[in-house]
């Protein structure tokens, strides 16, 4: 029993030291709201020509984005149909000493809903999220516009998954519990 506990402790220490040796990847969710101008209506547009009044939506952040409520965000205009990328950065903002940004590397989906009461345009893509003090990480991005003219309001979200670290820790914990139960018998 003592041998198993010592082995488990050694494995835990090794994992902890590995995590300390490198910066943690940025993870979490963040959402934005603002206004944009398209180069046509939502049914014909192929590009965003301007973004303004963009800010981090309140109470939408998780993970490495916590504490960024209401921050002013700078977004870069870009063509999405066809995609003229990468867009570096698509969005960026600073809170205190920390700068956050996202590079849009690809557009994976364009959905136009002209039949809705308020027509919408939803664009999804993939890219790289960055933040001061964190290692860059792959993430997903979506923007949905609301309006039937070239001038629209929008909401946008970026999600950066944790890469399986939570699942690994859960698995190690379950293995440890199983080992303890087995050897108590």
Residue frames as qw, qx, qy, qz and C-alpha x, y, z in Angstrom:
[[0.000, 0.886, 0.465, 0.000, 0.00, 0.00, 0.00],
 [0.299, -0.803, 0.104, 0.504, 2.79, 2.46, 0.91],
 [0.438, -0.119, 0.598, 0.661, 4.54, 1.66, -2.38],
 [0.219, 0.627, 0.645, 0.379, 1.43, 2.58, -4.38],
 [0.148, -0.940, -0.250, 0.179, 0.96, 5.83, -2.46],
 [0.406, -0.601, 0.323, 0.608, 4.62, 6.77, -3.01],
 [0.389, 0.164, 0.670, 0.610, 4.34, 5.96, -6.73],
 [0.092, 0.808, 0.550, 0.191, 1.14, 8.04, -7.04],
 [0.272, -0.886, -0.047, 0.372, 2.80, 10.93, -5.21],
 [0.450, -0.337, 0.488, 0.668, 5.82, 10.74, -7.52],
 [0.294, 0.447, 0.674, 0.510, 3.61, 10.78, -10.63],
 [0.065, -0.913, -0.402, 0.024, 1.62, 13.74, -9.26],
 [0.371, -0.743, 0.157, 0.535, 4.82, 15.65, -8.52],
 [0.433, -0.046, 0.598, 0.673, 6.15, 14.98, -12.02],
 [0.172, 0.682, 0.613, 0.360, 2.92, 16.25, -13.60],
 [0.216, -0.925, -0.220, 0.224, 2.96, 19.35, -11.38],
 [0.431, -0.545, 0.329, 0.639, 6.57, 20.16, -12.29],
 [0.377, 0.272, 0.648, 0.604, 5.78, 19.79, -15.99],
 [0.029, 0.852, 0.492, 0.174, 2.92, 22.30, -15.64],
 [0.342, -0.854, -0.007, 0.391, 5.16, 24.74, -13.75],
 [0.547, -0.240, 0.449, 0.665, 7.94, 24.49, -16.35],
 [0.165, 0.269, 0.553, 0.771, 5.78, 25.93, -19.14],
 [0.277, 0.081, 0.159, -0.944, 3.21, 28.71, -19.33],
 [0.413, 0.375, 0.792, -0.248, -0.39, 27.58, -19.27],
 [0.118, 0.297, 0.632, 0.706, -2.33, 27.85, -22.52],
 [0.325, 0.055, 0.142, -0.934, -5.04, 30.48, -22.66],
 [0.103, -0.324, -0.924, -0.174, -8.45, 28.81, -22.29],
 [0.108, 0.452, 0.555, -0.690, -12.00, 30.00, -21.79],
 [0.231, 0.659, 0.635, 0.330, -14.84, 31.85, -23.46],
 [0.099, -0.415, -0.117, 0.897, -15.31, 35.52, -24.25],
 [0.299, 0.670, 0.643, 0.221, -18.06, 37.42, -26.06],
 [0.171, -0.181, 0.083, 0.965, -18.25, 40.85, -27.70],
 [0.277, 0.763, 0.580, -0.068, -21.00, 43.21, -28.81],
 [0.182, -0.454, 0.190, 0.851, -20.88, 46.19, -31.13],
 [0.571, 0.713, 0.177, -0.366, -21.78, 47.63, -34.52],
 [0.498, -0.177, 0.634, 0.564, -20.42, 46.84, -37.95],
 [0.503, 0.630, -0.099, -0.583, -20.78, 47.93, -41.55],
 [0.714, 0.103, 0.654, 0.229, -20.99, 45.33, -44.31],
 [0.046, -0.297, 0.488, 0.820, -20.28, 45.97, -47.99],
 [0.396, -0.170, -0.637, -0.639, -23.92, 45.04, -48.76],
 [0.729, -0.365, 0.062, -0.576, -26.99, 43.59, -47.07],
 [0.558, -0.383, 0.718, -0.163, -26.66, 40.41, -44.99],
 [0.865, 0.305, 0.384, -0.104, -27.83, 38.43, -48.04],
 [0.704, 0.684, -0.026, 0.191, -25.17, 39.82, -50.42],
 [0.194, -0.905, 0.377, -0.037, -22.28, 41.05, -48.25],
 [0.896, 0.242, -0.281, 0.244, -18.80, 39.58, -48.69],
 [0.517, 0.199, -0.392, 0.735, -16.87, 41.73, -46.19],
 [0.358, -0.821, -0.335, 0.292, -16.99, 43.75, -43.00],
 [0.433, 0.668, 0.011, 0.605, -15.79, 47.27, -43.81],
 [0.016, -0.538, 0.412, -0.735, -15.84, 48.74, -40.29],
 [0.573, -0.457, -0.661, 0.159, -16.41, 47.79, -36.66],
 [0.028, 0.472, -0.266, 0.840, -17.20, 50.31, -33.91],
 [0.562, -0.449, 0.250, -0.648, -18.39, 50.53, -30.31],
 [0.823, 0.015, -0.567, -0.018, -17.06, 47.02, -29.73],
 [0.275, -0.592, 0.568, -0.501, -16.67, 45.89, -26.12],
 [0.230, 0.033, -0.960, 0.154, -16.36, 42.73, -24.07],
 [0.572, -0.464, -0.404, -0.543, -19.91, 41.70, -23.15],
 [0.328, -0.504, 0.543, -0.586, -20.51, 41.70, -19.39],
 [0.684, -0.214, 0.594, -0.364, -20.55, 38.40, -17.50],
 [0.881, 0.404, -0.107, -0.223, -19.55, 36.29, -20.52],
 [0.347, 0.662, -0.652, 0.128, -15.94, 35.42, -19.73],
 [0.933, -0.349, 0.078, -0.034, -14.49, 32.21, -18.38],
 [0.891, 0.063, 0.011, 0.449, -10.97, 30.88, -17.86],
 [0.549, -0.115, 0.033, 0.827, -8.14, 33.24, -18.78],
 [0.056, 0.494, 0.337, 0.799, -10.60, 35.96, -19.86],
 [0.403, -0.714, -0.551, 0.159, -12.13, 36.54, -16.40],
 [0.347, -0.656, -0.150, 0.653, -12.11, 40.16, -15.28],
 [0.268, -0.017, 0.432, 0.861, -12.32, 41.72, -18.75],
 [0.140, 0.723, 0.670, -0.090, -15.97, 42.93, -18.58],
 [0.121, 0.944, 0.232, -0.203, -16.67, 46.06, -20.61],
 [0.451, -0.453, 0.385, 0.665, -13.16, 46.43, -22.09],
 [0.478, 0.740, -0.109, -0.461, -13.00, 48.38, -25.37],
 [0.754, -0.004, 0.597, 0.275, -12.10, 46.06, -28.25],
 [0.224, 0.631, -0.411, -0.618, -10.44, 46.87, -31.57],
 [0.767, 0.227, 0.600, 0.021, -11.66, 44.68, -34.46],
 [0.133, -0.381, 0.577, 0.710, -10.16, 44.51, -37.95],
 [0.697, 0.471, 0.033, -0.539, -12.33, 44.73, -41.07],
 [0.277, -0.291, 0.869, 0.289, -11.99, 41.70, -43.36],
 [0.623, 0.213, -0.446, -0.606, -13.38, 39.83, -46.39],
 [0.554, -0.171, 0.758, -0.297, -15.11, 36.56, -45.59],
 [0.717, 0.363, 0.593, -0.050, -16.55, 35.42, -48.96],
 [0.876, 0.037, -0.419, 0.235, -14.03, 34.56, -50.23],
 [0.637, -0.735, -0.022, 0.231, -11.91, 34.65, -47.09],
 [0.489, 0.726, -0.245, 0.416, -8.89, 36.92, -47.45],
 [0.643, -0.742, 0.163, -0.095, -6.88, 35.83, -44.44],
 [0.434, -0.485, -0.662, 0.370, -5.33, 35.37, -42.07],
 [0.131, -0.850, -0.120, -0.496, -6.67, 38.41, -40.23],
 [0.709, -0.203, -0.394, 0.548, -3.99, 39.42, -37.71],
 [0.108, 0.152, 0.898, -0.398, -5.41, 40.38, -35.28],
 [0.177, -0.542, -0.694, -0.439, -9.13, 39.95, -35.80],
 [0.403, -0.848, -0.171, -0.299, -9.70, 41.39, -32.34],
 [0.571, 0.092, -0.473, 0.664, -7.45, 42.79, -29.61],
 [0.344, -0.842, -0.098, -0.405, -7.86, 44.61, -26.31],
 [0.427, 0.261, -0.601, 0.623, -5.85, 45.46, -23.22],
 [0.605, -0.728, -0.207, -0.249, -6.87, 45.29, -19.56],
 [0.590, -0.749, 0.266, 0.145, -4.20, 46.58, -17.19],
 [0.166, -0.639, 0.665, 0.349, -0.86, 45.04, -18.20],
 [0.527, 0.067, 0.839, 0.117, -2.51, 42.21, -20.18],
 [0.401, 0.409, -0.357, -0.738, -3.17, 42.24, -23.92],
 [0.625, 0.190, 0.747, -0.120, -5.58, 39.71, -25.45],
 [0.359, 0.503, -0.396, -0.679, -5.91, 38.98, -29.18],
 [0.756, 0.197, 0.621, -0.069, -7.17, 36.50, -31.76],
 [0.080, 0.425, -0.625, -0.650, -5.79, 35.77, -35.23],
 [0.800, 0.335, 0.311, -0.389, -8.50, 34.45, -37.59],
 [0.256, -0.386, 0.783, 0.415, -6.86, 31.78, -39.77],
 [0.048, -0.138, -0.859, -0.490, -9.87, 30.34, -41.60],
 [0.566, 0.045, 0.132, -0.813, -13.59, 30.79, -42.17],
 [0.124, -0.025, 0.992, 0.021, -15.36, 27.45, -41.78],
 [0.097, 0.560, 0.822, 0.033, -19.02, 28.43, -42.24],
 [0.121, 0.063, -0.054, -0.989, -21.17, 31.25, -43.64],
 [0.025, 0.497, 0.867, 0.005, -24.92, 31.06, -42.96],
 [0.137, -0.057, -0.095, -0.984, -27.32, 33.72, -44.23],
 [0.029, 0.487, 0.857, -0.165, -30.89, 33.79, -42.91],
 [0.062, -0.095, -0.220, -0.969, -32.79, 36.35, -44.95],
 [0.418, -0.436, -0.677, -0.420, -36.18, 34.80, -44.08],
 [0.372, -0.383, -0.635, 0.558, -35.95, 35.73, -40.39],
 [0.061, -0.923, -0.378, 0.050, -37.95, 38.69, -39.06],
 [0.082, -0.919, 0.332, 0.195, -34.59, 40.37, -38.58],
 [0.863, 0.435, -0.242, 0.090, -32.18, 38.89, -41.17],
 [0.602, -0.692, 0.380, 0.121, -28.96, 37.42, -39.79],
 [0.676, 0.581, -0.440, 0.108, -25.53, 36.50, -41.07],
 [0.753, -0.580, 0.312, -0.011, -23.47, 34.02, -39.04],
 [0.607, 0.625, -0.474, 0.127, -19.81, 33.38, -39.80],
 [0.831, -0.515, 0.205, 0.037, -17.64, 30.83, -37.99],
 [0.584, 0.674, -0.415, 0.179, -13.92, 30.27, -38.13],
 [0.883, -0.348, -0.109, 0.296, -10.78, 29.00, -36.48],
 [0.290, 0.826, -0.255, 0.410, -7.67, 30.77, -35.28],
 [0.642, -0.013, -0.513, 0.569, -5.12, 31.36, -32.54],
 [0.381, -0.887, -0.173, -0.196, -5.86, 33.09, -29.22],
 [0.562, 0.242, -0.387, 0.690, -3.10, 34.96, -27.38],
 [0.412, -0.874, -0.137, -0.218, -2.88, 36.66, -24.01],
 [0.110, 0.714, -0.539, 0.434, -0.07, 38.13, -21.93],
 [0.381, -0.432, 0.711, -0.404, 1.34, 35.48, -19.61],
 [0.838, 0.125, 0.471, -0.246, -0.27, 32.57, -21.47],
 [0.306, -0.156, 0.788, 0.512, 0.86, 30.25, -24.23],
 [0.452, 0.226, -0.322, -0.801, -1.06, 30.70, -27.52],
 [0.402, 0.122, 0.893, -0.161, -3.88, 28.22, -28.16],
 [0.088, -0.196, -0.729, -0.650, -6.19, 27.21, -31.02],
 [0.234, 0.347, 0.594, -0.687, -9.73, 28.48, -30.73],
 [0.171, 0.517, 0.753, 0.370, -13.09, 28.85, -32.48],
 [0.026, 0.271, 0.115, -0.955, -14.75, 32.15, -33.37],
 [0.135, 0.575, 0.768, 0.248, -18.29, 33.09, -34.39],
 [0.068, 0.201, 0.094, -0.973, -19.97, 36.36, -35.32],
 [0.131, 0.578, 0.795, 0.130, -23.71, 36.85, -35.82],
 [0.007, -0.020, -0.074, -0.997, -25.08, 40.07, -37.30],
 [0.131, 0.609, 0.748, -0.227, -28.60, 41.36, -36.81],
 [0.155, 0.651, 0.019, -0.743, -30.14, 43.78, -39.33],
 [0.689, 0.494, 0.519, 0.105, -31.32, 44.04, -42.90],
 [0.315, 0.943, -0.109, -0.013, -29.12, 46.88, -44.10],
 [0.687, 0.448, -0.390, 0.419, -25.37, 47.21, -44.50],
 [0.074, -0.512, 0.514, -0.685, -25.19, 48.75, -41.00],
 [0.779, -0.287, -0.531, -0.173, -25.74, 45.97, -38.44],
 [0.482, -0.657, 0.475, -0.332, -25.33, 45.18, -34.77],
 [0.748, 0.238, -0.620, -0.010, -23.46, 42.01, -33.91],
 [0.701, -0.588, 0.371, -0.158, -22.45, 39.62, -31.21],
 [0.638, 0.512, -0.571, 0.068, -19.29, 37.57, -31.37],
 [0.793, -0.531, 0.272, -0.126, -17.77, 34.80, -29.28],
 [0.461, 0.557, -0.686, 0.090, -14.40, 33.08, -29.04],
 [0.893, -0.379, 0.150, -0.190, -13.98, 29.71, -27.35],
 [0.338, 0.597, -0.717, 0.127, -10.62, 28.19, -26.49],
 [0.916, -0.283, -0.235, -0.158, -10.95, 24.62, -25.17],
 [0.492, -0.755, 0.430, -0.056, -8.63, 23.40, -22.41],
 [0.427, 0.572, -0.690, -0.117, -7.02, 20.78, -24.66],
 [0.842, -0.098, -0.522, -0.094, -8.01, 17.84, -22.47],
 [0.191, 0.384, -0.653, 0.624, -6.11, 18.82, -19.32],
 [0.577, -0.256, 0.331, -0.701, -9.28, 18.54, -17.22],
 [0.936, 0.059, -0.202, -0.282, -10.00, 15.07, -18.59],
 [0.621, 0.345, -0.617, 0.340, -6.44, 13.94, -17.83],
 [0.093, -0.350, 0.597, -0.716, -6.67, 15.17, -14.23],
 [0.775, -0.127, 0.142, -0.602, -10.07, 13.54, -13.78],
 [0.893, 0.200, -0.394, -0.078, -8.72, 10.27, -15.20],
 [0.397, 0.371, -0.670, 0.506, -5.70, 10.31, -12.88],
 [0.385, -0.300, 0.465, -0.739, -7.94, 10.95, -9.90],
 [0.892, -0.011, -0.034, -0.451, -10.23, 8.05, -10.81],
 [0.762, 0.296, -0.554, 0.160, -7.23, 5.74, -11.30],
 [0.099, 0.386, -0.648, 0.649, -5.95, 6.71, -7.87],
 [0.635, -0.196, 0.313, -0.679, -9.31, 6.03, -6.24],
 [0.924, 0.131, -0.262, -0.246, -9.55, 2.67, -7.98],
 [0.569, 0.364, -0.644, 0.360, -6.05, 1.71, -6.81],
 [0.185, -0.337, 0.588, -0.712, -6.78, 2.70, -3.22],
 [0.804, -0.079, 0.123, -0.576, -10.04, 0.74, -3.23],
 [0.854, 0.254, -0.449, -0.066, -8.35, -2.31, -4.73],
 [0.475, 0.317, -0.669, 0.477, -5.61, -2.41, -2.14],
 [0.403, -0.352, 0.418, -0.734, -7.94, -1.77, 0.83],
 [0.897, -0.061, -0.197, -0.392, -9.62, -5.14, 0.20]]
